[in-house]
Amino acid sequence: MHPSGPQVTREGSRIRIAGKLDQRSFRLLLASIHQATADKGFQKLTLDFTGTTRAYPGGMLPVLVTCARLRDEADVDFALVRPKDGELRRLFANTNWAHLATPSRFRPSSWQPESVLPASRFASPDEQHRIVDRIMDAVLSSPAAVARESLAAFEWAVNEITDNVLQHAEAPLGGLVQLGHYPNAQWLEFVVADSGRGIPDTIRTARPGMPDPDALELSIQRGITRDKRAGQGNGLFGTHRAARVGDGAFEIHSGYASLGSDLEARREKIPFPGTLVVVRLDYSDPAALWQALDIQDARLEPQGDYVQLRYEQMDDETLHFVVKREAGSLGSRSAGKSARRKLEKLLSMYPDALVNLDFESVGLVSSSFADEFLGKLFIRVGALGFSRRIRFRDVTPTVQSLVDKAILQRAHQEVEGD
């Protein structure tokens, strides 16, 4: 039993996990899975989380990629028993952990909370690109006031770490990524795991015989990569620098080693045949994250990032906000809130820019959507700010009438409130 981790016991093909499972204790569970499959030859395993009291992405994702690898390579079948605790039981479904462990029994998660992405698989550049876009969209629609520079730094880090899976891990099944957000502490956290060859084995292709802890310490140095043709080796280097800003945190687990925010690698008794990266970024200082990257091609300001490519017009003085694309549903208050939060962030990031609200292909919106999206925006930015910065494009008379009504009602409420 790990001092701060769970108690893992096995009875035949049933493995029970009690207590807390996180990135400091998942190797115990992997050891039990290995013993049951490789040593005892079981082809069907039950992972029983009944007694689990807490579980974190850093503990679950390396287990889930290991299950996927064993299903693919050895035809091992897994069954999952969720925790007794009601909140934790729902978490297993909402985060997609239950589906990834037992796809035949549990459906993919349909959970779409603010600024969170359930565990998601990617195995190709297109899938990686779509997932990174989903992550950035989730952060934009969150209630947190994330500065442009912080958002660009976060996007860079997510892109780099997920791209490492495709470029270097040699994991046929790709990897998993999960996004978490802690707005009260002003933290964004993402976890990436794969079941590929692992960092130490990759490093040893160029430096034979290097011990696993030394390989992890080397991997976070600038310019370290197995193949310069695949990249410049700045991904882990820049990410760990950004993660050390403020209350950020950074961890790598691979092979027989782990490395934390103190950047001192430790030898582990139980191997992880893959790579786990846990990154927590503190975005409370608007410019610190971007400056901390300190990569050779970093510019004074973000360029070519998600926000620029999605919203900026050619003249750099006008933003293009396609309502149907940004809101998805146009009939709910929650969709209106998500769209408003994105627009508020853009207005803050570009204090002098005009915003074209493009209503193309929008034939109707609900009154609640109009109120939450533009009625509340009108009050928040004020009549002068709204009229000075917001422009409507391709809006039908019906939609314009509903929007005008929502704005007038909000304005009257403000007057009566005064």
C-alpha angles and dihedrals in degrees: 000000000000112000093239100020141075132293108248118195131171130208108181107302095347117094117193122203117196127179125008126348117197141136092289095057111028092099090072090061092045090053091053091048090050092049092050095047108029099032103030098029099228113167095189122050132182117210104203112198094169093120097039112122100183135012130183134193090247089061100037104044097060088049092050095050088049091053090050092050093050091048090052100040104031105020091241112167120213131203121194129211110194124221121277092232106097098219093046091044090057090046090060089056098040096048091050092242093123093051094047091050095046111013093173093059107032125053122229113274117266091189112133109175124164116285095352132109120197117228106293133186125228127180105162138044091254092053091046091051092050093049094049088051090051090051093050091047090051092052092047092053093049123104092242120109098232114179120229093248093050091048092050092049091050092050091049092052095047091048093049097048095044091045089055088064091057098039104040114009096073088211109158091200093050120220146289128244130187130185126211130180131201105187096177090058093034093236131144116195131189130180125200125187136173137172096224131121095298132233098275093053090047093050091049091063085075099025109037118205097017111150117244097249092050090049092055092049090049093048094066094054119104116272097010112143137136093232123023089199089066096047147322097262096244099119101090092031095055094039096053090049091052092045091056092062113110112322095347123133138202133193137172125190120186136143113335094337145073132192128199138188091288086065092228112128120221129203115242124209093216118055127226108208094210139031133280121189121185116188127182116185123197107214097180091109107061098211104026098084095051093046092047093060088076093182122161095246097042114127129208089258132025114272130185093010129141095270095050095046094045103041114016121098122216093264092055089225099085130057123210115217114184103202098202092049095046099042102036097191114046096190105068137072091226091058090050091051092051092050092047093052091052091049093047090053091050092050088052094046092049105035094174101039129106118229123218109207103207112205095178112154091008107127098165141005129191120251090241091053092048091049096047095043106038106005092060092038089056091055094044097051097031131236094280094047092046095050092043098050110024122079125180120221130189093353118159120229090248094054092042089053092051092048093047090050092051092050093047092050091051091047091051091049090053092051093047090046090056 
